[in-house]
Every structure is written in C-alpha cells, then in structure tokens.
Amino acid sequence: RIEEIKDSINAECDKITKDHSDLFVAQITKNLIKLPTRTNLPDGNKYGTHDAFLSEHFFDFLDFSNPLLIHHYAFSFLLEQYFSQYTSTKDKFLFRSCDMLMKKAQSNGEVKNFMFNFLLEYGITRNMDYMVDYMQTHFGDECDLGVGLNNTKTLEAMNNTKIGAIVPDILLYDLDGQPQSLTQYVKKNKLTVLVFWIGWCVHCQQELPALAKMQESWKKKKIGLFSVGLDEDQATWKLNLEKYGLKGLHVNERVPLAASKVLPAFNIRTTPALFVLDSEGKILEKNVFGVELETFLKKNNTQ
C-alpha cells in the first residue's frame, strides 16, 4: 500500500514537470522528491521488506552525472537520511553503501569529489574513525580533499591516532611538577597503556579501579601505565589517583578542558580514552577495557 502511494506521487511529479523539461525543478528537484519503489524493478520481489529494498535503491531516480545535483540542499539531506535510516555502523553494510555511492559518482569528477568529502566529513563529525579510514584508503588517491578547516584538524588527529600510527608525544607535568614525555616513557616498556580520564566521569569511575587491579600482574611483564588526568584542580586530581589506586606515571595538563591542547591532538571526545602502545610508540589497539584489554595485553605481550 505504501508503495502504491509513492507511485502515485512519482506519477504526479512527472505529470507536473512534463511540459517544463528546461526548468531546474524538472531536471533536478523532481527527482529529489520522487520515491523509489519496487513496482518497475524486475527483481523487486527479492527484497523481503521495503527498507531492505531502499538500502540499495534509495538513489535510483538521481542522475549522479549531473553536477547540478550536488548544489541542491535536498541532496545532502537525502544522504544524511539514507545513512541514518538504512545503514549500520562499522559493518559491511556501511562500507557497501560508501562503495555504492562512490561508484554512482564515478562519471563526473565534481560529483565524485563532493561525494568523497561528504562521506569523509560524515565520518569525521561522528567520530567514526573506521569510516574515515575506509574512505581515505579506498578513494583518497583519486579524490581531492575538500573538508572544512575544523574537520581538517580533526582528520589530522584521527590519522595520527589510528591503529598502526606512531602516537603523538605528550609533554606534561607529573605529581612532583616535573615534565614527563610519553615518547621517552614507552621506550622503557614492552607495552604501555595510555589512558585519559577525569574524576567526575562515571565511566572513568567504573573502569579505573578495574585497571588498577589489572596492574598487579603488569610489573613482571614490563607493561607500563601513562595516565593523563584532566581534572583542572590539582588536589582533586591527586585525591582521585589515591582513590583509584593507579600506579605508573601520572601527568596533568593543568588547564580547563576547553583550553586543552592534548584532547584535540588525540581526537578525544569522551573519557576514559585508552591506547595500547608498543615500545616504539605505535598504536596497537584503542578504547578496550576490562576483560577485552586484559586479553589483548596477554596476547600481545612479548615477555
């Protein structure tokens, strides 16, 4: 029944614009309004649901070879709608959708660059590093980068802190007011757990005690902890360290969160944030906690 209604809407769009093929509304806007259905699709019955059909045919009416398409605000709206309703995160369907859209855009360089940067920014603004990495790996060499300034900075941070990258250095003050370097610290250990936390964070309050308990087995395995406390008040920071029982090297930036230079450099938007590093500072894993972290450390410890 829904598809019958959509077919009626599509027919009315064609009827209204039939005698005005030279107008922008007939060339572009009409097709942005029309709604794909299975009615005229030879294999339409293979889709069990209308949503399953739309996941592959949402853009059937659009001419991706026409650069006028990308200048209409409704196109970006449709892209946003498509990804929010018909794709999942971090799975083959998301990547398949990226492939499908980039394939549709291949016939026009302007459209292809727009699509690449739209998908890249979609991943950047939602902190979907897996999507950002996929787009750069598969399409970065054939497209021009054109994201905004703020997203360019975020993209740089995401690239610098992805798995396999060498971690940026951190030079901050420890409990005794002495400067400490992350780059120098990792050289002393086979593995280093780098964690960013703040005292009032509920998830930090849950994860840090478990992390402290896990540390009991680290010393003989040459696994170190480099913790970056984000409490602006030094007394609060020190009290929280005592409460959680964390051992290792602890540093603090001593500035309000809004003034932090470390957080944007590591693209940290929530706490706790965790990285596992080797002795060269290469990122082996990120944001794993509890049993998952313990299992990873056991598997990757070369002691």
N, C-alpha and C positions, 0 to 999 in steps of 0.2 A: 504493500500500500504506500509506503514512504517513497519508494522508487517511482511509483506512478505519479505522485505529486511532483517529484523532482523532474520527471519527464515533461510534465505539463508546463512547469516553469521554464525549462530549457526551450520548449517549443515557442513559448510566448516571447522569449528573448530573441529568438531567430526571426519571428514574425515582425517584431517592432523595428528591428535593425535591417530588415531585408532591403529596403529601398534607400539605405544610407550607408552603404559599404565604405564610403570615403571618410566617414567620421571616425574619430578616435574611439568613441563609445562602441562602435560596431566592430572595430578592429581588435581592441584590447579589452575594454571594460566588460563587454558582453561575455567574453569567455572567462573572465574572473568571477562573474556572477553565476554562470552555469554550473550545474552539479552533476558529476559523473554518476552514471547508473549502469547496471549490468544488462539493460534491455537490449542494446545493439552489440554486445560483446559476444563473439562466437563461443568462447569458453567461460562465459559469465557464471554458469551454474556450478563451476568447480569451487567457487567460494561459498563456504558454509554460511557466512554472515556478511552483511553489508559493510561492516567495519573491516573485515578481512579483505574484501574487495578494494576498499578505499586505501588501504595501506600500500597498494601497488598502483592504483589508478586515480589517485586524488587529483593529479595534474593533467589528466587526459585532454582537456579542452584547451590547454595553454600551448602557445607557439613559442618555444624556447629559442627559436632562431631570430625572433624579433626583439631587438634591444629596447623598444618602447615599453616592453613588459616590465622591465626592472625599475622603471621610473614611476610606476603607479604604486601608491602606498598599499593598495589592497593585495599586491603580490607578496610583500613582506608579511602582511597579516596572515595570508594563507599558509605561508611557510611556517610561521610560528604555530598556527593552529594544527598543521599537519604533525609537527614534531611533538607537540604537547598531547595530542589525542591518539596518534596512530603508530608511534614508535616507543620502544622501551629503552632504558639506559644501559649502556655497557654490554650490549649483546649483538648478535649477528643482525638483528633487525634494524638497529640504529645504523650500523655500518653499511648494510644493504641499502638503506634509504639514502645515505650520503652518496653511494656509488650510483644509484638510480638518478638522482638529481644532477650529478656531475656529468653523467652520460647524456642526459637530455640537453645539457647546456653546451655540449661539445661543438655544436655547429656555429656558434657565434662567440668570438673572443671576449667581447664586452660582457655578455651574459655569463660566460664561464668564469670570468674574474669576479663578477658580482656574486655568483653562487658560492664560489670558494670562500670569499671573505665573509659572506653571510653565515655559512656553516662554521667557519673558524670562530667568528665572534659569538655565535650561539654557544659554542663550547666554552669559550673564554669566560663569558659573563655568568655562566652557570657552574664554573669550576670543574668542567668535565674534561680533565686532562687527557683521558683516553680518546675522546673525540677529537681534541686539538691535535694530539699526536698522530691520529689516523689521517686526518686531513693533510697535515704537513708531509707525512711520509708518502702518501699515495698521490697527492696532487700539488704539493708545494713547488716542485720543479717546473711545472707547466703553467703556473698562475702567478700573477703579480700580487704582492702583499699590499693590502689597502685598508687595514683596520685603523680605528681612531687612536689618538696618542695614548690615552689611558689604557686601552686594550693592548697597545703595542708594548707598554711597560709590563703589563700583566703577562703577556705572551712570553716576553723575555724571562720573567721569573719562573713561569711554568716550564720553559725549556731548560732553565738552569737547575731545576729541582725535580726533574723527571727521573725515573729509574734508569740507571746507566750513566747519568751525568755526574760530573765532579761537583760536589757540594760547594756553594759559595762560602768563603771564610766568614767567621764571626769573631769579632774582637770586642769583648765586653769585660766588665769588672766582676771579680769573684767576691766571695764573702769578706775577704780581707782588703778589698779595694784594689786588688792587683789586676792588671789587664791579662786576659787569657784568650788564646787563639784556638779556634776549633781545628784549623788545619794542622797545627802542631800537636793537638791532643790526640787526633785519630791515629797519628803515627806510633803512638805508644801502645795501641791495642790492635788485636786482630779484627775485632768488630767494635763499633761504637754505636750506642743508641743515643740519638739526638732527640730531645723532647722539648716542646714549647708548652708552657702551662701558666695558669693564673689561679690564684687561690679561690676566688668566688665561683669558678666554673664547676658546675655539677658533675660533668663528665670527668673532669680532672680529679675531683674528689673521689670518684669511683675507680679510676684507672691507676692513679699514682700509688696508692697503698699496695695494689697487686704488683706493680712494677718494682716497688721496694722489696717485696717478698721474693720476687724472682731474682733479685740481685744477689741473694745469698749464694747462689751457685756460679756467679759470674767470675769471681776473682781468679780462680784457677784456670779459667778458660780464656783469660785476657779479653774480657768483654767490658768496655767502659761505658759510663753514662755521662753525657754532657747535657745538662739541663739549663734551659733558658727560662727564668722566671719573669713573668710580665707584670707582677704587682709593682705599682709605682712606689708605694710606701715600703721602705727597706725593712722596717721592723716586722711588718706583715709578711713580707717575703721570707724572712728568716724563721718566723714562727711556723709558717706553713711547711717549710723544709723539715723542721723538727717534728711536726705533727705527722707528716707522711713517712718519715724515716728514710728518705732518699740518700744514697751515698753517691759519690762521684764528684765531678766538677760542676759547680753551680755558678751561673753568671746572671746578671740582671742589667737591663738597658737603662734603667733609672729615668724613664720618661713616660708621660701618659701614652696610652695606646694609640691615640690619634697622631702622635708625633713619632711613632716608631719607624725606624728605617729597616729594621730586621724583618718585620712581618711582611711588608710588600716585597722585599727581596726574595722571600721564601714562598710568596703567594699563600700566606696563611690567613684564612678567613674564620676558622673556628679552632677551638682548643679542646682537648690536647691535640697537638700535631706531632707526629713521630716519624723519624727517618732512621733506617739502619744503614750504617756506612762501613766500608772496608778500611783497611789501613792506609789506603791512598785517598780516601775521602769520596770514593764512588758510591752512589746511592744504590743499594741493593734491593730495598723494599721501603714502603712508606705506609703510615697510618694503619699498622697492625697492632693489636693489643691483646692482652690476656693470653689464652692458650695458643692463639694464632701466632703471636710474637714469640712465645716460648718455643713453639715447634720450629719456626723459621730459624731462630738462633741456633738451636741444636743441629738443624740440618746444614747450616752454612758455616758453623764454627770449624775452623781448620786445625784446632788444637789437637 
